[in-house]
Amino acid sequence: MYGYYGEIAALIAAVCWTVSSMAFEYAGKRVGSISLNIIRLFMALIFISIFNYFSRGMFFSVDATAYQYFWLSISGLVGFVIGDLFLFKAFIVIGARISMLVMSLVPPITAIIGWMVLGETLSPKQIFAMFVTIFGICIVMIFKNSGIKIKEQIKDKKLSVALIGLLLALGGTIGQAAGLVLSKKGMGDYDAFASTQIRIVAGIIGFAVLISFMKRWKNVFLAFKNLPAVKGMGLGAFSGPFLGVSMSLIAVKYTETGIAATLMAIVPVIIIVPAVLINKEKIRFMEIVGAVIAVVGVGLFFIL
């Protein structure tokens, strides 16, 4: 299975992000997205610094080169700050479902950027597996929880508002894709967890500037008084920015960024299980169909 080390790491990252997405949804409803974003990164920095100390003998990534610091910092700003800001704004303008449907374009966009920046290419079989997986994910998201059709949701919005929302979602999609590719470019053979730490620090700086500009520090400090939210952010920070992002860097280190992005995009499929077991949600038949198609697409990466 060593030949699929990157693919396995990508699937682990998807599981981690399933946990973090549920934890952050719980916390975000209580403290808001801006406070959530910077606090989760601070918590993740603590986790990853302790991990680096025991695994590498140093709290901070002081052995990285200037080249690695530059590209990993840029990837942190693009992925953690710009990409997330666009995405969260899109959630508000056009809703989470349409936004996440646009986000299903992350794998092909990642593959294109990976080809442009890193010279990566995918075989026809890998491209086929990618689109089978994406097709299954789209089915799951379109039919999730509600009978309301995507076109009806857009119809309820003014055309200009809907267009702005779609562009914001696309901006978030490009940010996520570019951040992943730039991470691989900056990391090279460097340690994935140490690389994640550099990205997190860049993300913290980016959000600190934004919060200072918006004068929201009071809200950030007040968020710490909400103990349930703090617990949710702690779980999300451990499973997301710390473990999930580090696994994503291990994934792109050992496989093409387009393949890694595709496998990590199956969170809407994985989340069906805890949605049923924990939240007691009813699952539609087409969601099951979409999940099966997505799983088949994932399997194709391992057998083709």
C-alpha positions in Angstrom: 0.0 0.0 0.0 3.0 2.3 0.1 2.3 3.2 -3.5 -1.0 4.8 -2.3 0.5 6.6 0.7 -0.7 10.0 -0.6 -4.2 8.7 -1.4 -4.6 7.1 2.0 -3.4 10.4 3.7 -6.0 12.3 1.6 -8.8 10.0 2.8 -7.6 10.4 6.4 -7.7 14.2 5.8 -11.3 13.9 4.6 -12.3 12.1 7.7 -10.6 14.7 9.9 -12.4 17.5 8.0 -15.7 15.8 8.5 -15.1 16.0 12.3 -13.8 19.6 12.1 -16.7 20.7 9.9 -19.3 19.5 12.4 -17.3 20.9 15.4 -16.9 24.3 13.6 -20.6 24.5 12.6 -21.5 24.0 16.3 -19.0 26.6 17.5 -19.5 29.1 14.6 -23.2 29.5 15.5 -22.2 30.6 18.9 -19.2 33.0 18.3 -19.3 33.9 14.6 -17.0 33.1 11.7 -14.4 35.7 12.2 -13.7 34.8 15.9 -13.9 31.2 15.0 -11.3 31.4 12.3 -8.5 33.1 14.3 -9.2 31.1 17.5 -9.1 27.8 15.7 -5.7 28.7 14.1 -4.3 29.8 17.5 -5.4 26.4 19.0 -4.0 24.5 16.1 -0.7 26.4 16.5 -0.5 25.2 20.1 -1.3 21.6 19.0 1.2 21.5 16.2 4.0 23.3 18.1 3.8 20.6 20.9 3.7 17.9 18.2 6.8 19.3 16.4 8.7 19.6 19.7 8.2 15.9 20.5 8.7 14.7 16.8 11.4 17.1 15.7 12.9 18.5 18.9 11.8 22.1 18.1 8.7 24.1 18.8 8.9 26.2 15.6 10.0 25.5 12.1 13.3 27.3 12.3 15.0 24.9 9.9 12.9 25.9 6.9 14.5 27.8 4.1 13.5 31.3 3.0 12.0 29.7 -0.2 9.8 27.4 1.9 8.8 30.2 4.3 7.8 32.4 1.4 5.6 29.9 -0.6 4.1 28.2 2.5 3.2 31.6 3.9 1.6 32.6 0.6 -0.3 29.3 0.6 -1.5 29.9 4.1 -2.8 33.4 3.3 -4.5 32.2 0.1 -6.0 29.0 1.6 -6.7 29.9 5.2 -7.6 33.6 4.9 -8.7 34.6 1.3 -10.3 31.3 0.4 -12.2 30.9 3.6 -13.3 34.6 3.6 -14.8 34.2 0.1 -16.4 30.9 1.0 -18.0 32.2 4.3 -19.3 35.3 2.5 -20.8 33.0 -0.2 -22.6 31.0 2.5 -24.3 34.2 3.6 -25.2 35.4 0.1 -26.4 32.3 -1.7 -26.4 29.6 1.1 -24.2 26.7 2.1 -25.6 24.2 -0.4 -25.0 26.2 -3.6 -21.6 27.3 -2.3 -20.5 23.7 -1.5 -21.8 22.7 -5.0 -19.4 25.2 -6.5 -16.7 24.0 -4.2 -17.0 20.6 -5.9 -14.9 22.2 -8.6 -11.9 22.3 -6.3 -10.4 19.0 -7.7 -10.4 19.9 -11.4 -9.3 23.5 -10.7 -6.5 22.1 -8.5 -5.5 19.8 -11.3 -5.3 22.7 -13.7 -3.3 24.9 -11.3 -1.1 21.9 -10.5 -0.4 21.5 -14.2 0.4 25.2 -14.6 2.5 25.6 -11.5 4.0 22.2 -10.9 3.8 20.5 -14.3 1.6 17.7 -12.9 -0.4 15.6 -15.4 -3.2 13.1 -14.8 -3.8 10.0 -16.9 -7.1 9.6 -18.7 -8.1 6.9 -16.2 -7.3 9.2 -13.3 -9.3 12.0 -14.8 -12.2 9.6 -15.3 -12.0 8.5 -11.6 -12.0 12.2 -10.6 -15.2 13.1 -12.5 -17.0 9.9 -11.3 -16.2 11.0 -7.7 -17.2 14.6 -8.3 -20.4 13.5 -9.9 -21.3 11.4 -6.9 -20.5 14.3 -4.5 -22.7 16.6 -6.5 -25.6 14.3 -6.3 -25.2 14.0 -2.5 -25.1 17.8 -2.1 -28.0 18.6 -4.5 -30.4 16.2 -2.7 -29.2 16.7 0.9 -31.9 17.2 3.5 -34.3 19.2 1.4 -36.4 18.9 -1.7 -35.7 22.5 -2.7 -33.9 22.6 -6.0 -30.8 24.6 -6.7 -32.4 26.5 -9.5 -35.3 27.5 -7.2 -32.9 28.7 -4.6 -31.1 30.9 -7.1 -34.5 32.1 -8.5 -35.4 33.5 -5.1 -32.4 35.8 -5.3 -31.9 38.8 -7.5 -29.8 37.9 -10.5 -27.1 40.4 -9.4 -27.0 39.0 -5.9 -26.9 35.4 -7.1 -24.1 36.2 -9.5 -22.1 37.9 -6.7 -22.7 34.9 -4.5 -21.5 32.4 -7.2 -18.4 34.5 -7.9 -17.6 34.5 -4.1 -18.0 30.8 -4.0 -15.8 30.4 -7.1 -13.2 32.7 -5.4 -13.3 30.4 -2.4 -12.9 27.4 -4.6 -9.9 28.9 -6.4 -8.4 30.0 -3.1 -8.6 26.4 -1.7 -7.2 24.9 -4.9 -4.3 27.4 -5.2 -3.5 27.1 -1.5 -3.0 23.4 -1.9 -0.8 23.6 -5.0 1.3 26.4 -3.4 1.7 24.3 -0.3 3.2 21.5 -2.4 5.4 24.0 -4.2 6.7 25.4 -1.0 7.0 22.2 1.0 9.1 20.1 -1.3 10.8 17.4 0.8 10.2 19.4 4.0 8.2 18.0 7.0 4.5 18.2 6.4 3.6 19.1 10.0 6.3 21.8 10.1 5.0 23.1 6.8 1.5 23.3 8.2 2.8 25.3 11.2 4.2 27.9 8.8 0.9 28.1 7.0 -1.0 28.5 10.2 1.2 31.3 11.4 0.6 33.1 8.1 -3.1 32.5 8.5 -3.1 34.0 12.0 -1.2 37.1 10.8 -3.7 37.5 8.0 -6.7 37.3 10.2 -5.1 39.5 12.9 -4.7 42.3 10.3 -8.3 41.8 9.2 -9.8 41.8 12.7 -7.8 44.9 13.6 -9.1 46.6 10.5 -12.7 45.6 11.3 -12.2 46.4 15.1 -13.5 43.0 16.1 -11.0 42.0 18.8 -13.6 42.5 21.5 -15.7 39.8 19.9 -12.7 37.4 19.7 -12.0 37.8 23.5 -15.7 37.4 24.4 -15.8 34.1 22.4 -13.5 32.5 25.0 -16.3 33.0 27.6 -18.5 30.6 25.6 -17.3 27.3 27.0 -19.3 25.0 24.7 -18.0 26.9 21.7 -14.4 26.7 23.0 -14.7 23.0 23.3 -16.1 22.8 19.8 -13.3 25.0 18.4 -10.7 22.9 20.3 -12.0 19.6 18.7 -12.2 21.3 15.3 -8.7 22.8 15.6 -7.2 19.4 16.4 -9.0 17.5 13.7 -8.9 20.3 11.1 -6.0 22.8 10.8 -3.6 20.6 12.9 -4.3 17.0 11.7 -6.4 17.4 8.6 -4.2 20.0 6.9 -1.1 18.1 7.8 -2.5 15.0 6.3 -3.4 17.0 3.2 0.2 18.1 2.8 1.4 14.5 3.2 -1.2 13.6 0.5 0.1 16.2 -2.0 3.7 15.2 -1.1 3.1 11.6 -2.4 0.5 12.0 -5.1 -0.7 14.6 -7.6 -2.6 17.6 -6.2 -5.7 16.9 -8.4 -6.0 13.3 -7.0 -5.5 14.5 -3.4 -8.1 17.2 -3.8 -10.6 14.8 -5.2 -10.2 12.3 -2.4 -10.4 15.1 0.2 -13.6 16.4 -1.4 -15.7 13.5 -0.2 -16.5 15.1 3.1 -20.2 15.5 2.1 -20.3 11.7 1.6 -18.5 10.8 4.8 -20.6 13.1 6.9 -23.8 11.1 6.0 -22.8 8.5 8.6 -22.6 10.9 11.6 -25.6 12.8 10.3 -27.7 9.7 10.7 -26.1 8.3 13.9 -25.6 11.5 15.8 -28.1 14.0 14.4 -30.8 11.4 13.5 -31.2 12.9 10.0 -33.2 11.2 7.4 -31.2 10.3 4.3 -32.8 10.5 0.8 -32.4 7.6 -1.6 -30.5 9.8 -4.1 -28.0 10.7 -1.4 -27.3 7.1 -1.0 -26.9 6.7 -4.8 -24.5 9.7 -4.9 -22.5 8.3 -2.0 -22.2 4.9 -3.8 -21.0 6.6 -7.0 -18.5 8.7 -5.1 -17.1 5.7 -3.3 -16.8 3.9 -6.7 -14.9 6.9 -8.0 -12.6 6.8 -5.0 -12.0 3.1 -5.5 -11.1 3.6 -9.2 -8.0 5.6 -8.0 -6.7 2.5 -6.3 -7.5 -0.1 -9.1 -6.9 1.8 -12.3 
